[in-house]
């Protein structure tokens, strides 16, 4: 027999009564384990009869094992009775002085449970999203990018301009003395790229092939110590001037791209526009969901047990550690590639775990509030898609994944679609109309 008291939205206290009969059964069940190493003349260890043991040692040596056995049994029964979803081990409180072989006892168990989100608002949440619109300017810019990728450097007869490439020998001097690292031969430098000291590239604008010239610059104050702030002269020999040559947008260029079903410029424009629209649609969906979920979390606070968050975060961390093993690199180095240390990584995945748990609980509450049901035909279709994606039969898919799991995933999808329809920029229009 047990009673339930809610301490908070995510913690309960069970008061559980162990009857005399239940404890007597627990003593009998605990006896073999509690006495397996007890020695008594005339008996092998673990083979002492119960009555002989009790007459010689009493019941007290059996209490600890018996109490544990009784608590394990009755606690599980109480969890089932009250339909609890526990997330951690219970904190047991028992007055051991009350324990006796000829009577029952009562104990309490305080345990964290999966809370149910109390929905404050899940419709009419207003937030702005990015545009899905693709403009002609964006299409043309994308096409120009593709033309630039196919560009080639060709020799130029005239003077160098910004954007051109010069092939040069150079040597740098400060106070008339050459400095280390200031010399190179046949160096290809794109004028205007900003890869050299400020003012260097601009002074080469107008030069021509086979020209010798000088460039005068001052090293920045934040340059390395030996040269910081110093004036320098570079002696330059220009060997070649090259410019970019880009292909013309015509049917011949389109054919070279080898895009299936695309042979003309107009078909290429249509293909490019569709590709941009598809990409924008994916970006829009990702942005919409991210902002929708953020709005739901803000509007519907949920109290989540820390143990629940810790467990979820540990599972996610293990996935990252396994990924590092697959790459055969230390986990700390794997994190460094992402600009993280272990402490900041763990803090981030803990925050992500908390938000994901809260969001799942909110969606579950939406499913209940809206009484979202799943048709058998939808479950069957889902199994067919799972089978196809994993190259197995439908029967194999059904054996691998329980039906209630499939049904729940469909319910979540239905809930998200409902939330998308009732929140976002259009929610502003609804509010204004009201």
C-alpha positions as CSV (number, residue, x, y, z in Angstrom):
1,X,0.0,0.0,0.0
2,X,1.3,3.5,-0.9
3,X,0.3,7.1,-1.0
4,X,1.6,9.9,-3.2
5,X,2.5,13.5,-2.4
6,X,3.6,16.0,-5.0
7,X,6.6,18.0,-3.7
8,X,7.0,19.9,-7.0
9,X,6.1,19.5,-10.6
10,X,9.1,17.2,-11.0
11,X,9.4,15.5,-7.7
12,X,7.1,13.3,-5.6
13,X,7.2,11.6,-2.2
14,X,5.9,8.1,-1.9
15,X,4.9,6.8,1.5
16,X,5.0,3.0,1.3
17,X,3.8,0.4,3.8
18,X,5.5,-3.0,4.0
19,X,3.1,-5.4,5.7
20,X,4.2,-8.0,8.2
21,X,3.6,-10.8,5.6
22,X,5.7,-8.9,3.0
23,X,8.6,-8.5,5.4
24,X,8.4,-12.1,6.5
25,X,8.6,-13.1,2.8
26,X,11.5,-10.6,2.3
27,X,13.4,-12.2,5.2
28,X,13.0,-15.7,3.7
29,X,14.1,-14.3,0.2
30,X,17.1,-12.5,1.7
31,X,18.3,-15.5,3.9
32,X,20.4,-17.3,1.3
33,X,22.4,-14.1,0.3
34,X,22.7,-12.9,3.9
35,X,24.1,-16.2,5.2
36,X,26.2,-17.5,2.2
37,X,29.5,-16.9,4.1
38,X,28.3,-17.7,7.7
39,X,30.2,-20.6,9.3
40,X,28.7,-22.8,11.9
41,X,30.0,-26.2,13.1
42,X,28.3,-29.1,11.4
43,X,27.2,-27.1,8.4
44,X,28.8,-25.9,5.2
45,X,28.8,-22.2,4.5
46,X,25.5,-21.2,3.0
47,X,23.8,-24.5,4.0
48,X,22.6,-23.6,7.5
49,X,18.9,-24.2,8.0
50,X,16.8,-21.1,8.6
51,X,15.5,-22.2,12.0
52,X,19.0,-23.1,13.2
53,X,20.4,-19.8,12.1
54,X,17.7,-17.8,13.8
55,X,18.0,-19.8,17.0
56,X,21.8,-19.2,17.0
57,X,22.1,-15.6,15.7
58,X,18.6,-14.1,15.8
59,X,16.8,-12.2,13.1
60,X,18.8,-9.0,13.3
61,X,21.7,-10.1,10.9
62,X,19.0,-10.6,8.2
63,X,17.4,-7.2,8.5
64,X,19.6,-5.2,6.1
65,X,19.3,-7.6,3.2
66,X,15.6,-8.2,3.9
67,X,14.8,-4.5,4.1
68,X,16.6,-3.9,0.8
69,X,14.6,-6.8,-0.7
70,X,11.3,-5.5,0.6
71,X,12.0,-1.9,-0.5
72,X,13.0,-3.0,-4.0
73,X,9.8,-5.0,-4.4
74,X,7.4,-2.5,-2.9
75,X,9.0,0.6,-4.5
76,X,8.6,-0.9,-8.0
77,X,5.0,-1.8,-7.2
78,X,4.3,1.8,-6.0
79,X,5.9,3.3,-9.2
80,X,3.6,1.1,-11.3
81,X,0.6,1.8,-9.1
82,X,0.9,5.6,-9.5
83,X,2.1,5.4,-13.1
84,X,5.3,7.3,-12.5
85,X,8.1,8.0,-15.0
86,X,11.1,8.2,-12.6
87,X,14.4,9.7,-13.8
88,X,16.7,8.9,-10.9
89,X,17.2,6.6,-7.9
90,X,14.9,7.4,-5.0
91,X,16.1,8.9,-1.7
92,X,14.8,6.4,0.9
93,X,14.0,7.4,4.5
94,X,13.4,4.6,7.0
95,X,13.6,4.5,10.8
96,X,15.6,1.2,11.1
97,X,14.8,1.1,14.8
98,X,11.2,0.3,13.9
99,X,12.2,-2.8,11.9
100,X,11.3,-6.2,13.5
101,X,10.7,-9.6,12.1
102,X,7.2,-9.9,13.5
103,X,5.7,-6.7,12.1
104,X,5.7,-4.5,9.0
105,X,7.3,-1.0,8.6
106,X,6.7,2.2,6.7
107,X,9.3,4.2,4.7
108,X,9.3,7.1,2.3
109,X,10.9,7.5,-1.1
110,X,11.5,10.9,-2.6
111,X,12.2,10.7,-6.4
112,X,12.5,12.9,-9.4
113,X,9.9,12.2,-12.1
114,X,9.3,13.3,-15.7
115,X,7.2,16.4,-15.4
116,X,4.3,17.3,-17.6
117,X,4.5,20.7,-19.2
118,X,1.7,23.0,-18.3
119,X,0.9,24.8,-21.4
120,X,0.7,28.6,-21.0
121,X,0.6,29.5,-24.7
122,X,1.2,27.4,-27.7
123,X,-0.8,29.3,-30.3
124,X,-0.5,32.9,-31.5
125,X,3.2,33.2,-30.8
126,X,4.7,36.0,-33.0
127,X,8.2,35.9,-34.5
128,X,9.7,37.1,-37.8
129,X,11.4,34.7,-40.2
130,X,13.7,35.0,-43.2
131,X,12.3,35.4,-46.7
132,X,11.9,32.5,-49.1
133,X,11.8,34.8,-52.1
134,X,14.5,34.4,-54.7
135,X,15.2,37.6,-56.8
136,X,16.5,37.8,-60.4
137,X,19.5,39.6,-59.0
138,X,20.3,36.6,-56.8
139,X,20.0,34.3,-59.8
140,X,22.3,36.4,-61.9
141,X,24.8,36.7,-59.0
142,X,24.9,32.9,-58.7
143,X,25.4,32.5,-62.4
144,X,28.3,35.1,-62.3
145,X,29.9,33.1,-59.4
146,X,29.8,30.0,-61.6
147,X,31.4,31.9,-64.5
148,X,34.2,33.2,-62.2
149,X,34.9,29.7,-61.0
150,X,35.7,28.8,-64.6
151,X,37.9,31.9,-65.1
152,X,41.5,31.6,-66.2
153,X,44.6,33.8,-65.8
154,X,45.8,35.0,-69.2
155,X,48.8,37.2,-70.0
156,X,48.0,40.9,-70.4
157,X,49.8,43.3,-72.7
158,X,48.8,46.5,-71.0
159,X,49.3,48.0,-67.5
160,X,48.3,46.2,-64.3
161,X,45.0,47.1,-62.7
162,X,43.4,46.2,-59.4
163,X,42.2,42.6,-59.7
164,X,45.1,41.7,-62.0
165,X,47.9,39.3,-61.0
166,X,51.5,40.3,-61.3
167,X,54.4,37.8,-61.3
168,X,57.3,39.6,-59.5
169,X,60.7,39.2,-57.9
170,X,61.0,41.5,-54.8
171,X,63.5,42.2,-52.1
172,X,62.9,44.5,-49.1
173,X,65.3,46.9,-47.4
174,X,65.2,49.0,-44.2
175,X,67.9,51.7,-43.8
176,X,69.5,50.3,-47.0
177,X,69.9,46.8,-45.5
178,X,68.0,43.7,-46.7
179,X,65.9,42.1,-44.0
180,X,65.2,38.4,-43.4
181,X,62.0,37.1,-45.1
182,X,61.7,40.1,-47.4
183,X,62.8,38.4,-50.6
184,X,61.0,36.1,-53.1
185,X,61.1,35.2,-56.8
186,X,58.3,34.6,-59.3
187,X,55.7,35.5,-56.7
188,X,52.1,35.7,-57.9
189,X,50.3,38.6,-56.3
190,X,46.7,39.7,-56.9
191,X,46.5,43.4,-56.7
192,X,43.8,44.5,-54.3
193,X,43.8,41.2,-52.4
194,X,45.2,42.9,-49.3
195,X,47.7,40.1,-48.8
196,X,50.7,42.4,-48.6
197,X,51.6,45.4,-46.4
198,X,49.1,48.3,-46.8
199,X,50.1,50.5,-49.8
200,X,52.3,47.8,-51.4
201,X,49.8,46.5,-54.0
202,X,48.4,49.9,-55.0
203,X,51.9,51.1,-56.0
204,X,52.1,48.3,-58.6
205,X,49.0,49.5,-60.4
206,X,50.1,50.7,-63.8
207,X,53.2,48.6,-64.0
208,X,53.9,46.5,-67.1
209,X,55.8,43.3,-67.9
210,X,59.6,43.4,-67.7
211,X,59.5,46.6,-65.7
212,X,61.7,47.4,-62.7
213,X,60.3,49.6,-60.0
214,X,60.4,50.4,-56.3
215,X,57.7,50.4,-53.7
216,X,57.9,52.4,-50.5
217,X,55.9,51.4,-47.4
218,X,55.8,51.6,-43.7
219,X,55.3,48.5,-41.6
220,X,52.3,48.6,-39.3
221,X,52.9,49.2,-35.6
222,X,51.5,45.8,-34.8
223,X,53.9,44.0,-37.1
224,X,56.5,41.7,-35.5
225,X,59.1,43.6,-33.4
226,X,62.0,43.8,-35.8
227,X,60.1,45.7,-38.5
228,X,57.2,47.3,-36.6
229,X,56.7,50.9,-37.6
230,X,59.8,51.0,-39.9
231,X,59.9,52.5,-43.4
232,X,60.9,50.0,-46.1
233,X,61.8,50.0,-49.7
234,X,61.1,47.0,-52.0
235,X,63.0,46.6,-55.2
236,X,60.6,45.0,-57.7
237,X,61.0,43.2,-61.1
238,X,57.7,42.6,-62.8
239,X,57.9,39.6,-65.1
240,X,54.3,39.2,-66.1
241,X,50.9,40.8,-65.8
242,X,47.9,38.5,-65.9
243,X,44.2,39.2,-66.0
244,X,41.2,37.1,-65.4
245,X,39.4,35.8,-68.5
246,X,35.9,34.6,-67.9
247,X,33.8,32.4,-70.2
248,X,30.9,33.9,-72.0
249,X,27.4,32.8,-70.8
250,X,26.2,30.8,-73.8
251,X,24.8,27.4,-74.7
252,X,28.3,26.1,-75.2
253,X,29.3,27.1,-71.6
254,X,26.1,25.5,-70.3
255,X,26.8,22.2,-72.1
256,X,30.3,22.0,-70.5
257,X,28.6,22.1,-67.0
258,X,27.0,18.7,-67.9
259,X,23.8,19.3,-65.9
260,X,21.2,16.7,-66.8
261,X,18.3,18.1,-68.8
262,X,20.0,21.5,-69.0
263,X,21.4,22.5,-72.4
264,X,20.5,26.2,-73.0
265,X,21.1,29.5,-71.1
266,X,17.4,29.8,-70.3
267,X,17.3,26.3,-69.0
268,X,20.4,27.0,-66.9
269,X,18.7,30.2,-65.4
270,X,15.6,28.1,-64.5
271,X,17.8,25.4,-63.0
272,X,19.8,28.0,-61.0
273,X,16.6,29.6,-59.8
274,X,15.1,26.3,-58.7
275,X,18.3,25.4,-56.8
276,X,18.3,28.7,-55.0
277,X,14.6,28.3,-54.1
278,X,15.2,24.8,-52.7
279,X,18.1,26.1,-50.7
280,X,16.1,29.1,-49.4
281,X,13.2,26.8,-48.5
282,X,15.5,24.6,-46.4
283,X,17.0,27.7,-44.7
284,X,13.5,29.1,-44.1
285,X,12.3,25.8,-42.6
286,X,15.4,25.6,-40.3
287,X,15.0,29.2,-39.3
288,X,11.2,28.9,-38.7
289,X,11.6,25.8,-36.5
290,X,14.5,27.3,-34.5
291,X,12.5,30.5,-33.8
292,X,9.2,28.5,-33.1
293,X,10.9,26.3,-30.6
294,X,12.6,29.3,-28.9
295,X,9.3,31.0,-28.6
296,X,7.6,27.9,-27.2
297,X,10.4,27.5,-24.6
298,X,10.0,31.2,-23.5
299,X,6.2,31.1,-23.3
300,X,5.9,27.7,-21.5
301,X,8.4,27.4,-18.6
302,X,9.1,23.8,-17.7
303,X,10.7,22.5,-14.5
304,X,13.1,19.6,-15.4
305,X,15.0,17.5,-12.8
306,X,18.7,18.0,-13.0
307,X,19.3,14.2,-13.1
308,X,17.2,14.1,-16.3
309,X,19.4,16.8,-17.9
310,X,22.6,15.2,-16.8
311,X,21.6,11.8,-18.2
312,X,20.7,13.3,-21.5
313,X,23.9,15.4,-21.7
314,X,26.0,12.3,-20.9
315,X,24.4,10.4,-23.7
316,X,25.2,13.2,-26.1
317,X,28.7,13.5,-24.9
318,X,29.3,9.8,-25.5
319,X,28.1,10.3,-29.1
320,X,30.7,13.0,-29.6
321,X,33.4,10.8,-27.9
322,X,32.6,7.9,-30.3
323,X,32.8,10.3,-33.2
324,X,36.3,11.4,-32.1
325,X,37.3,7.7,-31.9
326,X,36.1,7.1,-35.4
327,X,38.5,9.9,-36.5
328,X,41.2,8.4,-34.3
329,X,42.0,11.6,-32.6
330,X,41.9,12.6,-28.9
331,X,38.6,14.0,-27.7
332,X,40.2,17.2,-26.5
333,X,41.7,17.8,-29.9
334,X,38.4,17.0,-31.5
335,X,36.8,19.8,-29.4
336,X,39.7,22.2,-30.2
337,X,38.8,21.9,-33.9
338,X,35.4,23.3,-33.0
339,X,36.9,26.1,-30.9
340,X,35.9,24.5,-27.6
341,X,37.5,23.2,-24.4
342,X,35.9,20.4,-22.3
343,X,34.3,22.7,-19.8
344,X,32.6,24.9,-22.4
345,X,31.6,21.9,-24.4
346,X,29.9,20.2,-21.4
347,X,28.2,23.5,-20.5
348,X,26.9,23.8,-24.0
349,X,25.5,20.2,-24.3
350,X,23.9,20.5,-20.9
351,X,22.1,23.6,-22.0
352,X,21.1,21.9,-25.2
353,X,19.9,18.9,-23.3
354,X,17.7,21.0,-21.0
355,X,16.1,22.8,-23.9
356,X,15.5,19.6,-25.9
357,X,13.9,17.9,-22.9
358,X,11.7,20.9,-22.2
359,X,10.7,21.1,-25.8
360,X,9.8,17.4,-25.9
361,X,7.6,17.8,-22.9
362,X,5.9,20.8,-24.4
363,X,5.2,18.9,-27.6
364,X,3.9,15.9,-25.6
365,X,1.5,18.3,-23.8
366,X,0.3,19.7,-27.1
367,X,-0.4,16.1,-28.3
368,X,-2.6,15.6,-25.3
369,X,-4.3,19.0,-25.4
370,X,-5.1,18.6,-29.1
371,X,-5.9,14.9,-28.7
372,X,-3.8,14.1,-31.8
373,X,-4.6,10.5,-33.0
374,X,-2.6,8.4,-35.4
375,X,-4.5,6.3,-38.0
376,X,-3.4,2.7,-38.5
377,X,-2.8,3.5,-42.2
378,X,-0.3,6.2,-41.2
379,X,1.6,3.8,-39.0
380,X,1.7,1.2,-41.9
381,X,3.0,3.9,-44.3
382,X,5.7,4.9,-41.8
383,X,6.8,1.3,-41.5
384,X,7.0,1.1,-45.3
385,X,9.2,4.2,-45.4
386,X,11.4,2.9,-42.7
387,X,11.8,-0.4,-44.5
388,X,12.7,1.3,-47.7
389,X,15.2,3.7,-46.1
390,X,17.0,0.8,-44.3
391,X,16.7,-1.8,-47.2
392,X,14.7,-4.3,-45.1
393,X,11.2,-5.8,-45.3
394,X,8.3,-4.2,-43.6
395,X,8.1,-7.2,-41.2
396,X,11.7,-6.7,-40.2
397,X,11.0,-3.0,-39.6
398,X,8.0,-3.9,-37.3
399,X,10.2,-6.4,-35.4
400,X,12.9,-3.8,-34.8
401,X,10.7,-0.8,-33.9
402,X,7.6,-1.1,-31.6
403,X,4.4,0.3,-33.0
404,X,3.9,2.7,-30.1
405,X,7.3,4.2,-30.9
406,X,6.4,4.8,-34.5
407,X,3.0,6.2,-33.5
408,X,4.6,8.6,-31.1
409,X,7.0,9.9,-33.8
410,X,4.0,10.5,-36.1
411,X,2.2,12.3,-33.3
412,X,5.2,14.6,-32.8
413,X,5.2,15.4,-36.5
414,X,1.5,16.2,-36.3
415,X,2.1,18.4,-33.3
416,X,4.9,20.3,-35.0
417,X,2.8,20.9,-38.1
418,X,0.0,22.2,-35.9
419,X,2.4,24.5,-34.1
420,X,3.8,25.8,-37.4
421,X,0.3,26.6,-38.6
422,X,-0.6,28.6,-35.5
423,X,2.6,30.6,-34.8
424,X,5.0,32.8,-36.6
425,X,4.6,36.0,-38.7
426,X,1.0,35.2,-39.7
427,X,0.1,35.1,-36.0
428,X,0.6,38.8,-35.9
429,X,-2.1,39.2,-38.6
430,X,-4.5,37.1,-36.6
431,X,-3.9,39.2,-33.4
432,X,-4.4,42.4,-35.3
433,X,-7.7,41.1,-36.7
434,X,-8.9,40.3,-33.2
